[in-house]
Amino acid sequence: MKLKEIIKDLPPGAKVLDVGCCGFTVVRMAHELGRTDIQHFGVDYCEPKEFPEGFTFRHADLSKASVPYPDDEFDLVIANHVIEHLAAPVEFFGDCLRVCKRGGLFFLACPSERALFLPGFMFKWDHFSSSSFFDDPTHVGRPFSPQSLWRLARYYDSVPLHAGYYTSWLFRLTWPVLLPAALILRISWLYESIVTGCVGWSSYILAQKQTAGKPNFHYFYPDNRYDDLLGRTLKKWKKFLRL
């Protein structure tokens, strides 16, 4: 699921909140797609010196405060690699849903559990590239698998539409040539792109909010966990044996 596809399909005049907006990549994506009608809002810990025209920005330390916008405000909320920097990631997920409109979309991407099993970056450390989850010292949370993001969406009574790993078939096909070249020539951005694209370094989810206001978190196991022939047979045998 590409973020550009989500932005392209937004309704006319949609309001979009970019949580962790420094760099303004969402604004650039919208303009490249010709979506100049979109209203852009942002929140970040670092306040940029300049803003795109018409951009509404609010400063906040999300490790201490909630997202500084009202309930049910946005057609799309984006949190791209923010949750791993926060000590209360579950609460942050719910807070992002809170500011979504009912029926609005929430897109989140973050390091996956696969990022834990890679070695740290080996050269040109001043470029701040990453191959391991632990290369960034501000990562205080935990990585999330697509399954864990799917569950979070369900726990907050939202509908998970898509979830998965970000991978690149281009890099998976060409890494035997490109990876040695990146190492020999010490091309940090290429090495990072190959490693992260091959292994699925990042997870993502697109969820749709179903209720108005702040969603309530509730932990549960679904009743249909054994909704297949083998599972139903096992349940019957368990019930028989207990008798």
C-alpha positions as MATLAB code, in Angstrom:
seq = 'MKLKEIIKDLPPGAKVLDVGCCGFTVVRMAHELGRTDIQHFGVDYCEPKEFPEGFTFRHADLSKASVPYPDDEFDLVIANHVIEHLAAPVEFFGDCLRVCKRGGLFFLACPSERALFLPGFMFKWDHFSSSSFFDDPTHVGRPFSPQSLWRLARYYDSVPLHAGYYTSWLFRLTWPVLLPAALILRISWLYESIVTGCVGWSSYILAQKQTAGKPNFHYFYPDNRYDDLLGRTLKKWKKFLRL';
ca = [
       0.000    0.000    0.000;
       1.616    3.224   -1.194;
       0.891    6.491    0.578;
       0.539    8.238   -2.782;
      -2.402    5.996   -3.671;
      -4.159    6.924   -0.427;
      -3.617   10.649   -0.965;
      -4.740   10.445   -4.593;
      -8.106    8.953   -3.620;
      -8.974   11.459   -0.873;
     -12.205   13.472   -1.291;
     -12.002   17.054   -2.628;
     -10.790   19.549   -0.023;
      -9.686   16.783    2.342;
      -7.930   17.713    5.573;
      -4.687   15.791    6.152;
      -2.634   15.699    9.337;
       1.023   14.702    9.113;
       2.302   13.672   12.554;
       6.057   14.172   12.415;
       5.797   16.545    9.483;
       9.337   17.971    9.226;
      10.446   17.492    5.630;
       6.881   18.030    4.352;
       6.928   14.895    2.184;
       3.134   14.613    2.299;
       2.751   18.120    0.875;
       5.161   17.283   -1.946;
       3.347   14.036   -2.707;
       0.007   15.847   -2.930;
       1.409   18.513   -5.246;
       3.030   15.896   -7.488;
      -0.390   14.236   -7.790;
      -2.054   17.554   -8.610;
      -3.999   17.509   -5.329;
      -3.576   21.205   -4.560;
      -7.070   21.199   -3.015;
      -5.907   19.253    0.064;
      -5.627   21.173    3.344;
      -2.370   20.311    5.117;
      -1.790   20.279    8.869;
       1.159   19.075   10.897;
       2.608   18.481   14.331;
       6.216   17.822   15.304;
       8.720   18.061   18.135;
      11.070   20.150   15.969;
       9.689   23.386   14.573;
      10.779   24.059   10.965;
      12.109   27.462    9.986;
       9.880   27.648    6.916;
       6.497   26.160    6.023;
       4.751   25.468    2.723;
       2.113   28.031    1.810;
      -1.160   27.392    3.632;
       0.364   24.806    5.987;
      -0.948   24.792    9.580;
       1.660   23.694   12.133;
       1.487   23.008   15.860;
       4.446   22.200   18.048;
       4.152   19.351   20.558;
       6.248   16.826   22.437;
       4.085   13.753   21.885;
       5.938   11.826   24.569;
       4.302   14.185   27.079;
       1.205   15.554   25.345;
      -1.576   14.348   23.084;
      -1.934   15.325   19.434;
      -2.876   19.042   19.661;
      -5.956   18.951   17.443;
      -9.637   18.354   18.253;
     -11.557   15.089   17.884;
     -12.974   14.046   14.486;
     -11.018   16.656   12.512;
      -9.174   14.950    9.645;
      -9.940   12.802    6.613;
      -6.466   11.272    6.814;
      -3.917   11.101    9.633;
      -0.368    9.981    8.792;
       2.214    8.889   11.374;
       5.274    7.822    9.412;
       8.011    6.463   11.704;
       6.928    8.286   14.847;
       5.495    5.613   17.129;
       8.888    3.946   17.735;
      10.140    7.145   19.394;
       7.395    7.176   22.036;
       7.216    5.391   25.382;
       3.416    4.940   25.152;
       2.891    3.642   21.594;
      -0.505    2.025   22.215;
      -1.959    5.273   23.566;
      -0.414    7.213   20.665;
      -2.147    4.919   18.163;
      -5.507    5.646   19.783;
      -4.822    9.378   19.921;
      -4.163    9.477   16.180;
      -7.492    7.729   15.605;
      -9.167   10.253   17.902;
      -8.411   13.166   15.571;
      -9.643   11.219   12.519;
     -13.148   11.868   11.321;
     -15.602    9.017   11.589;
     -14.934    7.067    8.408;
     -11.535    8.756    8.053;
      -8.270    6.953    7.461;
      -5.183    6.451    9.611;
      -1.894    5.412    8.019;
       1.043    4.376   10.194;
       4.489    3.027    9.318;
       7.256    2.000   11.705;
      10.152   -0.457   12.092;
       9.083   -4.087   11.975;
      10.328   -6.902   14.168;
      12.713   -7.850   11.342;
      14.750   -4.725   12.084;
      15.884   -6.354   15.345;
      17.893   -9.106   13.655;
      20.165   -6.989   11.470;
      23.658   -5.740   12.394;
      24.277   -2.077   13.056;
      25.324    0.209   10.241;
      29.002   -0.330    9.457;
      30.358    2.842    7.833;
      29.872    6.585    7.284;
      28.149    6.961   10.643;
      27.846   10.725   10.157;
      25.264   10.069    7.428;
      22.837    8.712   10.082;
      21.788    5.728    7.956;
      20.268    2.678    9.657;
      20.307   -1.059    9.156;
      19.399   -2.073   12.726;
      16.499   -0.902   14.883;
      19.105    0.097   17.457;
      21.042    2.431   15.142;
      18.705    5.280   16.124;
      19.257    6.089   19.834;
      15.861    7.828   20.045;
      14.038    4.527   19.479;
      12.522    3.975   22.904;
       9.509    1.910   21.936;
       9.261   -1.484   20.299;
       9.051   -2.606   16.676;
       5.652   -3.732   15.390;
       4.804   -6.622   13.099;
       1.860   -6.182   10.693;
      -0.112   -8.552   12.939;
       0.460   -6.348   15.984;
      -0.652   -3.231   14.078;
      -3.730   -5.103   12.835;
      -4.601   -6.045   16.407;
      -4.115   -2.462   17.621;
      -6.600   -1.257   15.023;
      -9.122   -3.873   16.146;
      -8.546   -3.085   19.827;
      -9.572    0.507   19.060;
     -12.733   -0.545   17.173;
     -11.366    0.590   13.828;
     -11.305   -1.438   10.628;
      -7.862   -2.503    9.386;
      -7.901   -2.210    5.588;
      -4.309   -3.095    4.680;
      -1.209   -4.129    6.612;
       2.127   -5.570    5.642;
       5.855   -5.111    5.223;
       7.483   -2.554    2.962;
       9.641   -4.538    0.543;
      11.209   -3.935   -2.867;
      11.275   -6.648   -5.503;
      13.800   -4.546   -7.421;
      16.294   -4.799   -4.568;
      15.414   -8.444   -3.900;
      16.319   -9.280   -7.498;
      19.414   -7.092   -7.780;
      21.014   -7.298   -4.307;
      23.724   -9.829   -5.343;
      25.165   -7.092   -7.574;
      24.170   -3.898   -5.774;
      25.001   -4.915   -2.211;
      28.716   -5.647   -2.831;
      28.923   -2.419   -4.850;
      27.373   -0.417   -2.006;
      29.823   -1.936    0.481;
      32.916   -1.506   -1.679;
      32.064    2.066   -2.691;
      30.703    2.928    0.775;
      27.387    4.273   -0.581;
      25.419    4.532    2.653;
      21.985    5.411    1.234;
      22.175    2.532   -1.263;
      23.231    0.006    1.373;
      20.397    1.149    3.647;
      17.845    0.970    0.816;
      18.931   -2.523   -0.236;
      18.892   -3.964    3.284;
      15.600   -2.407    4.347;
      13.889   -3.163    1.028;
      14.972   -6.786    0.949;
      14.019   -7.811    4.482;
      10.856   -5.778    5.113;
      12.454   -3.450    7.662;
       9.236   -1.424    8.017;
       5.650   -2.416    8.775;
       2.596   -0.379    7.855;
      -1.160   -0.303    8.388;
      -4.087    1.589    6.898;
      -7.118    1.646    9.212;
     -10.530    3.307    9.054;
     -12.138    4.896   12.094;
     -15.661    3.671   12.831;
     -16.893    5.707   15.799;
     -16.941    9.411   16.635;
     -14.726   10.922   19.299;
     -11.999    9.237   21.290;
     -11.981    5.463   20.707;
     -11.848    3.168   23.702;
      -9.173    0.507   23.935;
     -10.332   -2.996   24.761;
      -8.230   -6.134   24.655;
      -9.942   -9.278   23.399;
      -9.587  -12.511   21.492;
     -12.031  -12.968   18.597;
     -14.593  -15.752   18.754;
     -13.655  -16.995   15.280;
     -10.056  -17.975   16.101;
     -10.953  -21.624   15.446;
     -13.373  -20.935   12.596;
     -12.186  -23.744   10.316;
     -12.812  -27.486   10.106;
      -9.776  -28.515   12.146;
     -10.443  -25.858   14.777;
     -14.110  -26.779   15.158;
     -13.188  -30.458   15.466;
     -10.610  -29.640   18.132;
     -13.139  -27.597   20.092;
     -15.629  -30.485   19.999;
     -13.010  -32.937   21.260;
     -12.013  -30.541   24.069;
     -15.643  -30.236   25.093;
     -16.082  -34.052   24.932;
     -12.968  -34.715   27.009;
     -14.062  -32.221   29.682;
     -17.303  -34.160   30.002;
];
